[in-house]
Structure formats: structure tokens, C-alpha cells
Amino acid sequence: MRRTYLGEFEEVVLLMVAILDGEAYGVTVSQALEEHTGRLVTFGTVHNTLIRLEEKGFVSSELGGATADRGGRRKRLFKVTALGSRALQDIQELRNQLWQLVPPNALKVSGL
Amino acid sequence: MNRDVAEPPRWAHWLLTRLHPSETLEEVEGDLDELYAYWHRRAGKKTATWQYVRNVLSVLPPFVRRRSHEEEYYQQLSPLHPIMIRNYLKIAFRNLLKHKIFSLVNVMGLVVGITACLMILEYVSFELNFDQFHQDVNRIYRVTNDRFQKGKLIQHGTITYPTIGKTMAKDYPEVEDYTTIVGTGRVKLRRDKSLYPEENSLYVDEHFLTFFTFPLVVGDPKTALKAPNSLVLTESNAQRIFGAQPKDYASLLGQSLYIDLDTEPFRITGIVKDVPAASHLQFGALVSYETLVRTWGSWVKDSWEGSDMWHYLKLKPGQSGAPVDATALEQKFPAFSERYFKGDKVSGSVEKFYLQPLRKAHLYSDYEYEIGVVNNGKAVWTMLIIAVFILIIAWVNYINLATARSLERAKEVGVRKVAGASSGQLIGQFLSESVLLNAVAFVLALLLTLALQPVLNQLIGKPLSLAVLAGQGYGGSLMTLALVGIFAVGIFLSGFYPAFALSAFQAIQVLKGSFKRSAKGVWVRKSLVVFQYTASVVLIIGTFIVFRQIEFMRKENLGFNMEQMLVVSGPDLTRWDSTAIDRINSFKTEAKRLAGVKAATASVNLLGNRLPRTFNVKRVGSNEEKGVTVSRMGVDLDFFDAYKIKMLAGRNFLTTDSNPNGNKVVNAVINLSTVRLLGLKDAVSAVGQKFTLFGREWEIVGVVSDFHQQSLRHPIEPIVFLPFYANGGFYSFKVISNDLEKTIDQIQEKFQTFFPGNEFSYSFMDERFDQQYRDDQVFGKITTFFSFLAVLIASLGLFGLSSYTIAQRAKEIGVRKVLGASVTSIVALLSKDFLKLVVVAIVIASPIAWYAVRQWLDDFAYKIDVSWWIFAIAGVLAVGIALLTVSFQSIKAALMNPVKTLRSE
């Protein structure tokens, strides 16, 4: 049983959606990415990733929140779905387990 | 403020709106605008513009990912998706069941049309397939022979001189093989004491079995018919006569049978497979040609004068598969005639020879003395055209009825469209309805064809079956494919028009209630109705003419009386001897003594049959170099009285005119046509004149009036009556009796005492004579049937159109009624439109019908006039039927309460 694969960038974007908690849409996700990770990516990359995440069922979206500075155009607001949050937690847990397995000195040596 | 008015570059924005997928355009446009404002705030216009352009590019194809449709709740399935098809069929079924009467009418029209079409196609395929089973059918030709006297065609026949085939094969290297046939017709095969009548026997030469494809089950095709008195039987005759099973056939070889009066036995040398029904040559027994040399004389091998032979030639195939060039060979025939016939020096006529392809022998033969089964090719093609027409009419009807309901379906279409149906799905919906309906109709039509097959076969006397269409008929399995293709295309085409017409409705118009069909659609339907009625009127007129012609022929005074005339076949198994005439006369006298018998006469031939001809008959004393051609008939002295043929001058035959020795008979009676043909002034002056026939002189002792010796298809012929008797001839008894059966029994008793060992078979002259009209009567029945079909289907069509139009005018009718219009005036108003169509149809149909019936009547020597009132009656009938059909709807509409139609406004 293979779980749906979540790529590294996808994981980060999904985390941004989670962080933004209901306020996530193209602009805010791009800005949060820049702010929290320092990564500058094109809007298209974010746009495509959000669509892909939705196709995989990790986020859901709906149109809403039209404001004047967007010329009255609606935003597509994203929310993490139950499946998305499960996926994030699974990754987190897996990472923790893996960290436990790392011998105490191993990383320190390399750190030196 | 500067910030607020900051706008991204127009061209980039334009590019975005043009190329970005429409599903996500709104949100992306908004997002990018917001981002532009953000960049502008942070880094100024230049960077913002640069960033904007870069990011626009990143969301254009091919980089952008397309958001799929709102899958969960707004999925547009392809019209061909299995789910949709299942849905179409379900809805179609519900629709059919919901409108039971309408569906029934519609299916019925199709079933009737397809059944008729299938039956006709069976017939046409069967007829076209004649003789195709011969391996070399395309290389086989029959020699035909026209004879001219004084430049006038006197015989157009398939029979010719015995030497022709042989000589042509010898003279022309193009001829690969030939075969010569003599048809003897009915014979009686005798085994021990039992008689087995066989209707078709042929004398054929030794080439016959290898020339044609009539495979032998046992025996050697090369040698079977070489020796005299060789006999080849068909399988069914072997079974009938010997009770033989296929495994016993070999043991039949060498067994003996007797034929008719022949005292020499015939040896069986082969068993041939039964002749296919689709063969113009039909036989139950083949006898070797050499036998004829013994029974008829050596002229059957070398005569250039006597002619009773059919010749078939097989030409050599052309170079590397090129078609055989028969025309080139035909062009050499005038020289052939000159070489052997030297003008008219040899046979008395100028001889012309032609080659008729074997594949045309059945359908395109208009020859006299035809050996085989012939049919009228024109009639077959006409039938094919009728079949196509009926099918088209049936489909047209479907279109008409389907679109007629469009008003009702329009609402359905509107609602479906509002609910999001694409026009592809709607077309799929209506198409599957038509396919379903057509498929049901097709299956029913197949079943109906199977059920009616025996009736049809009996009616037309042919062994037809669906197998003829399924690969065993003309064109083989290609035909089947073509038919399936035609039906499939027809079904789809008939479904397409309604499907497109219905799915093109505008949802808004329909649901607002302001919906009216375009004038164009009505025009299409009107022309369809005109077309249907034109076909109907043509067929009605045709039927009238056919029946009037048949009636005319049967009622016309034939010039002789055949009422209550019982015909008994002569004793063909009694030998001719010097006492034969006395015995025949005693039998007649004895029979005449019976209470119910008024008159008795013996004749060699029978009226209604084709009489034999004699060429080169000359009046003694005329200076004409060449003679004329007359028919002849052997009759006794009671013949003219019994048949009430008027004696115009001279006397009847006397007992002394006859003689057992035919060479001593010298007196003849002729009819009026012969008087004129011989160049004599009138009946009275003809008596006592002489003419030459059979190489000796005859005296005319009497002249009788002309009469129709055959059906009215044929002209009256010049006939010479000779006082001959024959054992194989016929006896005619005028029977006036209350107890017919008893009288016949008594005659039979007398017959058996005078001619022991012979079969007694009788018939009635008028029925026999009527047999000549059998084909015409069948044709009459068929046209009646098709007229009925055409009218039925056309009425269905009109019914559909009227119900449609009247439903549309319901409100108008309501208003008229409110304003005081009477029921009669409304019915008249509604019917007028349809009557116009029918009148147009009559106008179109009349000249077509006139032309067609003239063509048909041309085959008759005596025919009715095509008078205008027949057209008038057909017209009135068509109008009547149309009125009846329309009135059903129009009266209903006129009687309707106007409140019902107007209250919804």
C-alpha cells in the first residue's frame, strides 16, 4: 500500500496552507514562502503545486473573498483536508522516528 | 495615489486573458494584480513590471497546470460514454412506452416497409442470380436466330438448325466448345408397369455435362451421353423411380428405363444433381442426342432446313483475363449466313444469327420458342425500384412522425438544456431512440418475412428465402454486406434529421412559450408527404390499369366459345395405326351418347397453346418467289361446331378428308387472316384455291372467321386447319350436366375401354386459357399489395403531419371558435392545406403513371385505352383517403373547447 507521494516543495506549500489557516491563496502562499523559507519562486510554480495538491486530495478550495484591490475578482482559498493533515503528521512522525535512530555522535562528527 | 493607479502592463495582461485556461483565469488574474501592487510598493514600477511579466509567463501554457472541471458535481460526460448510452436507451424505452399508439404506428410503418423491401429484394436477388452457378457463365452464349421473309421479321427465336453450333465451332477458333439441345418437354418414364411423368426432359449432346456446371453424382460426364439411348436422371428422379438413397446411385448405372412408346430400353449412365431453381434450363432427365438420329432421322445432325435445336457456345477467354469479345464474333455471322444459307435459297428465309449472353437468357429474352424459364428483366428492375421507394417512404415516414412530435419534445429539450445537457448528448438521445425503434422494427420485419415466406412463395411460385439475401443469392456475401450497410446508413440518416432538428431548439424560446418551428422544417415535411402521395397515386393508377386490362382480356369476345369445355389429354401411350382414326371417332361417338355431353371433338393441339408454324407456304398461281409463314393446327370435323367458330365460306371437313396415311390428306380449312396473307380477295373466292405446304398442294375447302387463338397478349395469327388426328392430342367435350363428376367418371370409363393403359387427365378449357393470364394476375396482386402499402404508409405520414400542424394551430382554432367560427369551417380550413399537397401529388403522379402503364400495355396486342377517368378515380381515391386521415385530427381539434387552449395564455 503506497501512500500518495508528497514532494518536498509540495510538503512546504502544504505547510504554508496550514500556517495561513484559511487565509491561504496564491498571493499569501507565495509571500509566506518567501518570508518563511526565503525561496523566491514564480507564481506559476505555486499555482501548479496548489492544483496538484488539490488533485491529490490534500487541500480543498473554494472561490470567495473578492476585494477592491483585486478589481473585484474572487480568490481561490485553500484549506488542508483531513487527508492532507494526516499526510503532514505522518511525515512528521516518520522524521521523528528516523531522528531517534540516528546515533548521538553521528551528526556531531559531521558537524565538526 | 501613484500606487493606487499603478497598473500592470496591458499587453501582458491581455496575453494572460487570452492564453490562460479559462477555469482559473479569474483567481490568477486577481492574484497577479495583488502581487503587482505588492511588488510595486516594495520595489517600484520597473521591478514590479518585470516580475509581473515573468510570473504571467509562468502561468501560460505549456507551463501552467490545467485545473480539471468541477468533477464531483458538474461532470460533462462524452455523448458516447457507456453511462450516457445506457441512459439514452432507458429514456428511449420510456418514451416508446409512454406513447404507445404513436410508437405502434411508427413501428408498424417501418415493419411494413422493411418487410416489403426484404421480400422484393429476395425476389430480385433470386432473379438476378439466374445461371450464375455455371463456372464459365461469362463465356457462355446462346445462338439466336432471326428469320426474314420479304424483308419482314417472321421469326425471332432461340431455336435454329441442327448444324449451327457444330459448324460455328469448326469455323471459328474463338469458340472453345459448343452444345446442342432439343427440348421434348413432357415424357413418361416407364419402369416395369409403373409410369413416372416427367415434365422436363432434354435431348443433349455429349458436351452438355462438361459445358455447363451440372455436376454428376455418379457417372462420367465426358462419356455419359455419348451412346444412343443413354439416360441421365436427376437425384430426385432416381429417388422417385428407384427409391434410391445416395449410396445406391452407383448401382443404378446400367439399369434400364423405357420412355413413352419407345420399345428400346434406355440405359442409365449417370445421376446428376438436381437442377438449381435459378437455372433457365430445367430438366429431370437427359437423353443422349444420338438417340434422336434413330427416332427423328439423320436430319437432326446435318439439316440446314429443319429447326428445333438450341445451341450454346463457349468462347475462349480473352488474352490475360480480358473479357470475351462476343461482338467481334457476331460481326462474322453475316458472312456465315451467306456461306451456308445463300440468302434465302436454302431455308426459305434470310437467316441472321446473334449471340445472347447466358446471363441474359433468363431476364432479357423476348424470343419465341423459348426453351428455358424466362422472366421480364424490366419488371425485375421495376420491382427493385419499388423496393427502394418503399424503404425510403418508410424512413421518410419515420422522420415525419418523429419531427411531428417536436412541439411536445421541445419542452423536454428545453429542460434538458437548462439542466446542462450538451447538444451532442441530445443528438445521442434522439439517435438512440431512432436506432432502437428501427432495430425493433427490423427484427419484427425479419420475423414477419419468415412468417409470410410460404404465402409469398406460393403466390409467385418461386423458392425464395432469406438465404438468398444471406450470401446465396446475387453477389454472394457482398450482397449481405451491402444490405447491412444500406440498412445501417438508412437508420442513421432517418434518425439524424429529427435528432438535429430537435436538439437545435433554443432553451429560452421553448420555455418562454414563444416557440414556433421554422417554415423550412414544415416545407421539408410537406415535400415528404407530396413524395409519398405521388408514389401512392402512381401505384393506384397502375393497379387500376392492370386489373382493367386483365378484365378486358378475360371478357373480350375471343371469337370462339370455351364455356363448359372439358379437355381430356389424348392417349399418348397408344400406338398409331390404320385403325387409329376409327377408334378415336368411336370413342367420340360413345362419349357423345352420354347424357351430359353435348359435343365432342378431337384436335392435335389446343387453343391457348403456341401453335407450330410452317414456313414458305405459297398460293398456287402466285408469282411470289417466296412463300409466307402460317401456324397450323390439326382438327377433326366437329371442332368448329364444338367451339362455335363461324364458317364464313365453303364447307366443314368431311370424314373422307381424313386418312390414317397423312400423305393422302389434301384438304384444308383456313382462317380469314390466312386468306388475306395468301393474297386472296375474300373468303368466298378463296374456296377452291390451292396452296403448297409440306411440299405438296392443298385445296382450300372452307374459310372460318378469325378468333383469338391465344391470350390477348398475342395478335391473331394466320392459321391453316388440317384434318389430322393424333393419339397424343386432345379431346374437348361440351359438358352440360348437373352432375359434373358423374359425367367425368363416365367419360373416364369410356376412355379406359378404348385406350387401356393410358392415364386419364382432364382440365377445363376456360381455366386452361386463363392460365395464360396467370403472370398478369400475379402482377396485379403484387401491385395491389404495394398500392395498399404505399397508401397505408403515406396515410401514416399525413396523419403525423396533420397532428403536428393542428397542435400548433390549437390557439388559432380557439380564437376562431370564440369569435364564432363553426366546426365545419374549421375542419375545412384545416383540411384545405393538406388537400393542396395531395393535389400537387396527383399532378406530379399522373404523367409518371401514364408513362409507366403505357410501357406495360405495350406488351399486349389488344389493350384497353388509358382513359382520363382512371386518373380521376385514383385522384378522388387519394383525396378521399387523405381527407379521412386528416379529418380524424381536424374534427378533434375543431370540437375542442377553446377554454382549454386559451386559458394558458
Boltz contact constraints between the chains, C-beta under 6 A:
constraints:
  - contact:
      token1: [A, 26]
      token2: [B, 31]
      max_distance: 6.0
  - contact:
      token1: [A, 27]
      token2: [B, 31]
      max_distance: 6.0
  - contact:
      token1: [A, 27]
      token2: [B, 34]
      max_distance: 6.0
  - contact:
      token1: [A, 27]
      token2: [B, 35]
      max_distance: 6.0
  - contact:
      token1: [A, 42]
      token2: [B, 55]
      max_distance: 6.0
  - contact:
      token1: [A, 42]
      token2: [B, 58]
      max_distance: 6.0
  - contact:
      token1: [A, 43]
      token2: [B, 55]
      max_distance: 6.0
  - contact:
      token1: [A, 43]
      token2: [B, 58]
      max_distance: 6.0
  - contact:
      token1: [A, 44]
      token2: [B, 58]
      max_distance: 6.0
  - contact:
      token1: [A, 44]
      token2: [B, 59]
      max_distance: 6.0
  - contact:
      token1: [A, 44]
      token2: [B, 63]
      max_distance: 6.0
  - contact:
      token1: [A, 44]
      token2: [B, 64]
      max_distance: 6.0
  - contact:
      token1: [A, 47]
      token2: [B, 59]
      max_distance: 6.0
  - contact:
      token1: [A, 48]
      token2: [B, 65]
      max_distance: 6.0
  - contact:
      token1: [A, 51]
      token2: [B, 65]
      max_distance: 6.0
  - contact:
      token1: [A, 51]
      token2: [B, 67]
      max_distance: 6.0
  - contact:
      token1: [A, 70]
      token2: [B, 30]
      max_distance: 6.0
  - contact:
      token1: [A, 70]
      token2: [B, 33]
      max_distance: 6.0
  - contact:
      token1: [A, 70]
      token2: [B, 34]
      max_distance: 6.0
  - contact:
      token1: [A, 71]
      token2: [B, 33]
      max_distance: 6.0
  - contact:
      token1: [A, 73]
      token2: [B, 26]
      max_distance: 6.0
  - contact:
      token1: [A, 73]
      token2: [B, 29]
      max_distance: 6.0
  - contact:
      token1: [A, 73]
      token2: [B, 30]
      max_distance: 6.0
  - contact:
      token1: [A, 74]
      token2: [B, 26]
      max_distance: 6.0
  - contact:
      token1: [A, 76]
      token2: [B, 27]
      max_distance: 6.0
